[in-house]
Amino acid sequence: MNVKQQLMPVIILIAVLFISGCTGSYNTLRAKYMVGEVVVVGNEPFTHLAIQTGPSSIIILDCDKETKDFLLNNQGKTAKIFFEKMDDKETPNVIYVKKYEIISKVRQ
């Protein structure tokens, strides 16, 4: 048995582990979402667009201007906010909005 034949199973094992590791990390990169009421928190001039997911659960939304303007015009409506990353080092938490979907009208 030469060196190539001895190393071939090791090379195949490393390749399989590498490929399975890459596909496994793909699932963690997919966007997550939260559902809640679109609100504005803070006092002028330090207001922030946010989503309220419970009675005392507020999450700040970090998004582009177009998204921010749309959501500001839809305050009080329930939205599904898709995000890729959450910064839980801040209080309240901040999510980086990927896309959004308005799923109901203003609460009565």
trRosetta pair geometry for C-beta under 8 A, 3 or more apart (Angstrom, degrees):
i j d omega theta_ij theta_ji phi_ij phi_ji
1 5 4.9 -119 -163 85 85 129
1 6 5.8 99 144 -56 115 92
2 5 5.4 95 56 12 68 101
2 6 7.3 -134 103 -4 36 93
3 6 5.7 -60 -148 39 34 111
3 7 6.1 23 159 -13 69 112
4 7 6.1 -64 -144 43 27 103
4 8 6.4 45 156 -45 63 99
5 8 5.8 -33 -146 5 31 120
6 9 7.8 -60 178 26 33 96
6 10 7.9 16 138 -1 62 114
7 10 5.3 -65 -159 45 54 114
7 11 5.8 54 147 -25 84 106
8 11 5.7 -55 -143 36 31 111
8 12 6.4 30 159 -18 65 105
9 12 5.7 -54 -146 38 32 111
9 13 6.2 35 155 -21 65 106
10 13 5.7 -54 -148 36 30 113
10 14 6.4 29 154 -17 64 106
11 14 5.8 -54 -147 37 30 110
11 15 6.3 32 153 -20 64 107
12 15 5.7 -55 -148 37 31 113
12 16 6.3 31 155 -19 66 106
13 16 5.9 -55 -147 36 29 110
13 17 6.3 26 156 -15 64 108
14 17 5.8 -57 -146 40 30 110
14 18 6.2 32 155 -22 65 108
15 18 5.7 -55 -146 36 28 113
15 19 6.3 24 158 -15 64 107
16 19 6.0 -57 -146 39 29 107
16 20 6.2 22 159 -12 65 110
17 20 6.0 -58 -141 42 28 106
17 21 6.1 32 157 -23 64 109
18 21 5.8 -57 -149 35 26 113
18 22 6.5 24 155 -18 63 106
19 22 5.9 -55 -150 34 31 109
19 23 6.5 21 157 -11 65 107
20 23 6.0 -56 -144 41 33 105
20 24 6.1 38 155 -25 65 108
21 24 5.7 -55 -146 34 29 114
21 25 6.6 24 158 -17 63 105
22 25 6.1 -57 -150 35 30 106
22 26 7.0 44 148 -34 61 97
23 26 5.4 -37 -157 12 41 121
23 27 7.9 45 152 -20 60 91
24 27 6.5 -48 -170 20 40 109
24 28 7.8 28 143 -8 64 103
25 28 5.7 -55 -159 36 50 110
25 29 6.7 49 147 -23 73 105
26 29 5.8 -63 -156 33 36 111
26 30 7.3 51 150 -39 66 91
27 30 6.1 -35 -160 2 39 114
29 84 7.2 3 -173 -153 63 104
31 82 4.5 38 153 176 135 104
31 83 6.3 151 -158 73 91 20
31 84 5.3 -61 -103 -77 75 68
31 98 4.9 -99 -116 42 137 157
31 99 7.6 27 -179 27 169 92
32 82 7.2 163 86 -152 30 61
32 83 6.1 -28 66 66 78 75
32 84 7.6 131 19 -108 76 23
32 86 8.0 -42 62 -30 132 112
33 80 5.3 17 174 177 134 92
33 81 6.1 158 -155 80 77 42
33 82 4.5 -38 -90 -95 98 61
33 83 6.9 135 -101 14 44 70
34 51 6.1 133 104 105 119 147
34 53 5.6 -63 177 -90 117 132
34 59 6.6 32 92 46 168 155
34 80 7.5 169 83 -153 33 53
34 81 5.3 -15 59 59 83 97
34 83 7.3 0 5 11 98 116
34 95 7.0 -177 11 -23 130 169
35 53 7.0 103 80 -125 48 90
35 78 6.6 25 179 178 91 101
35 79 7.2 -167 -142 94 58 37
35 80 5.1 -23 -95 -100 84 71
35 81 7.6 171 -87 16 32 73
35 103 7.0 -31 -139 34 111 146
36 51 4.1 112 73 164 120 96
36 52 5.1 -170 170 78 121 39
36 53 3.8 -85 -77 -83 134 57
36 54 7.7 -70 -115 -21 118 47
36 57 7.7 -122 -112 99 147 102
36 59 7.5 123 36 32 156 106
36 78 6.9 -135 137 -142 14 74
36 79 7.1 -22 67 56 52 71
36 81 7.5 -33 37 7 89 114
37 51 6.9 149 69 -160 36 63
37 52 4.7 -19 58 55 93 99
37 76 6.5 -16 -170 -149 107 26
37 77 7.2 160 -144 85 68 22
37 78 5.7 -48 -88 -92 61 63
37 79 7.7 99 -134 15 19 79
37 107 6.9 -37 -109 -14 133 123
38 49 7.4 -19 -166 -168 91 92
38 50 7.8 147 -157 84 48 43
38 51 6.1 -34 -97 -103 49 72
38 71 5.2 -152 -147 -173 139 93
38 74 5.6 57 55 104 157 84
38 75 5.3 -123 108 -117 98 41
38 76 6.7 -40 67 16 83 26
38 77 5.7 8 24 58 113 72
38 78 7.7 -177 -7 -106 79 15
38 79 5.2 49 -48 2 105 126
39 49 8.0 148 86 -160 42 48
39 50 5.3 -30 74 74 86 91
39 51 7.0 133 23 -116 83 20
39 52 5.0 40 0 -21 135 110
39 58 7.2 -78 69 -127 130 104
39 75 6.4 80 -112 -151 33 93
39 76 7.6 80 -87 -66 67 45
40 47 5.2 10 175 -178 109 120
40 48 7.0 159 -158 76 64 36
40 49 6.1 -37 -104 -100 73 49
40 50 6.9 133 -116 22 22 85
40 72 7.1 47 -70 -125 120 83
40 75 6.3 -39 -15 -113 96 132
41 47 6.9 152 79 -155 35 68
41 48 5.4 -23 63 61 86 90
41 50 4.9 11 1 8 114 141
41 58 5.8 68 -58 -171 156 148
41 60 7.5 -98 48 -92 125 83
41 92 7.9 34 82 20 165 138
42 46 4.8 -112 172 111 130 77
42 47 4.4 177 77 -112 108 41
42 48 5.2 86 -4 8 133 83
43 46 6.0 27 68 54 62 90
43 47 7.0 -131 84 -69 8 76
44 47 6.0 -10 -82 -30 54 108
48 60 5.0 -30 154 -132 137 107
48 61 7.7 155 162 41 89 65
49 60 7.3 95 79 -161 53 64
49 61 4.7 -56 108 56 98 109
49 63 7.3 -59 81 30 141 110
49 68 5.6 -161 -13 -140 158 87
49 71 5.8 85 -165 101 136 127
49 72 6.3 -87 -98 -71 119 83
50 58 5.1 14 163 -174 145 96
50 59 6.0 154 -162 77 89 39
50 60 5.1 -51 -99 -101 93 43
50 61 5.9 177 -106 -4 30 85
50 92 7.3 49 -132 80 135 144
51 58 7.6 154 77 -154 40 53
51 59 5.3 -18 59 62 88 95
51 61 6.1 82 -18 -52 93 112
51 79 6.7 -107 -116 65 118 104
51 81 5.5 -124 -52 -5 158 145
51 95 8.0 -27 27 37 121 128
52 57 6.7 121 -164 83 58 65
52 58 5.5 -25 -101 -99 73 71
53 57 4.6 -57 65 105 88 122
53 58 7.9 174 16 -90 76 22
53 59 6.4 30 -11 0 115 113
54 57 3.8 53 43 20 98 118
58 92 4.8 -76 91 -110 89 172
59 86 7.9 -50 -155 -136 127 110
59 92 6.0 -138 -103 145 35 118
59 93 5.0 -28 -126 79 87 96
59 94 7.2 152 -177 -105 75 20
59 95 5.6 28 159 -5 122 108
60 90 7.2 -57 34 115 133 137
60 92 5.7 140 -20 83 92 100
60 93 7.0 -168 26 97 81 42
60 94 4.5 -31 74 -105 107 75
60 95 7.4 164 81 20 54 63
61 68 7.6 166 107 -101 114 79
61 71 6.9 -47 89 108 161 169
61 81 6.6 -108 -109 -147 120 151
61 94 7.7 168 -85 -155 9 68
61 95 6.3 -25 -112 66 56 86
61 97 5.3 30 -167 -43 100 122
62 87 8.0 40 -4 12 141 122
62 94 5.4 46 -24 176 115 110
62 95 6.9 -167 25 89 85 36
62 96 5.0 -34 75 -104 110 62
62 97 6.6 -176 75 3 49 83
63 67 4.0 -89 155 89 131 131
63 68 5.3 166 82 -55 102 80
63 71 7.3 85 56 6 153 139
63 96 7.5 144 -77 -164 58 48
63 97 3.8 -12 -86 46 110 129
63 100 8.0 -5 -116 -33 157 123
64 67 5.1 89 58 14 75 104
64 68 6.9 -141 98 -8 35 93
64 97 8.0 -118 9 77 68 108
65 68 5.5 -58 -143 39 30 113
65 69 6.2 31 159 -20 67 106
66 69 6.0 -54 -148 35 27 110
66 70 6.5 25 155 -17 61 107
67 70 5.8 -58 -150 37 31 111
67 71 6.2 22 158 -12 67 110
67 97 5.8 180 148 105 155 141
67 100 6.4 127 -153 3 107 125
68 71 6.0 -61 -144 42 28 105
68 72 6.1 32 156 -23 65 108
69 72 5.7 -53 -144 34 28 113
69 73 6.6 23 157 -13 62 107
70 73 6.0 -64 -156 39 29 107
70 74 6.5 4 152 -1 65 116
70 100 7.5 167 99 67 125 137
71 74 5.6 -71 -144 51 36 101
71 75 7.6 78 153 -66 63 60
71 79 6.9 -34 -125 -43 100 171
71 100 6.5 -53 -77 156 111 177
72 75 6.4 -3 -166 -44 38 100
74 77 4.6 -53 171 30 93 131
74 79 7.0 92 119 -62 130 124
74 102 5.6 -100 -169 -98 152 131
76 106 4.0 20 125 -129 119 96
76 107 6.3 -128 -179 25 88 78
77 102 5.3 0 137 -149 139 108
77 104 6.3 179 -166 85 78 58
77 105 6.1 -66 -118 -157 95 22
77 106 5.6 -60 -73 -71 67 57
78 102 7.4 111 81 -163 51 61
78 103 5.3 -60 105 68 98 89
78 104 4.2 23 42 45 114 104
78 107 7.7 83 -41 -51 96 93
79 100 5.4 -5 178 -172 125 107
79 101 6.5 152 -162 77 74 43
79 102 5.2 -43 -101 -102 86 52
79 103 6.4 143 -119 9 27 84
80 100 6.9 154 81 -161 55 55
80 101 4.5 -7 55 59 102 100
80 103 5.5 66 -19 -30 98 127
81 95 6.8 109 129 96 126 141
81 97 5.8 -72 -168 -117 102 99
81 100 5.3 -13 -109 -110 63 89
82 97 7.2 84 72 -160 56 64
82 98 4.7 -67 111 63 95 104
82 99 4.7 8 51 57 122 77
82 100 6.8 -150 19 -75 78 38
82 101 7.7 55 -19 -4 102 96
83 86 6.6 84 118 -64 138 78
83 95 4.1 -57 -112 172 171 113
83 96 5.6 124 -156 67 103 52
83 97 5.6 -62 -91 -101 89 35
83 98 5.6 161 -113 -4 29 91
84 96 6.1 -43 52 82 83 106
84 98 5.4 93 -26 -58 92 124
85 95 7.2 160 90 -152 48 60
85 96 4.8 15 60 30 93 121
86 93 5.8 3 -178 176 106 120
86 94 7.1 156 -160 83 58 47
86 95 4.9 -27 -104 -99 78 80
86 96 7.7 -147 -79 9 34 76
87 90 5.2 44 118 7 108 107
87 93 6.6 163 81 -163 56 67
87 94 4.3 -3 53 61 108 99
87 95 7.6 -165 19 -78 70 31
87 96 7.6 77 -17 -33 97 95
88 93 5.0 -17 -109 -116 62 108
90 93 6.3 121 75 -125 86 28
90 94 4.9 30 54 -9 143 107
97 100 6.3 -9 -166 -51 124 101
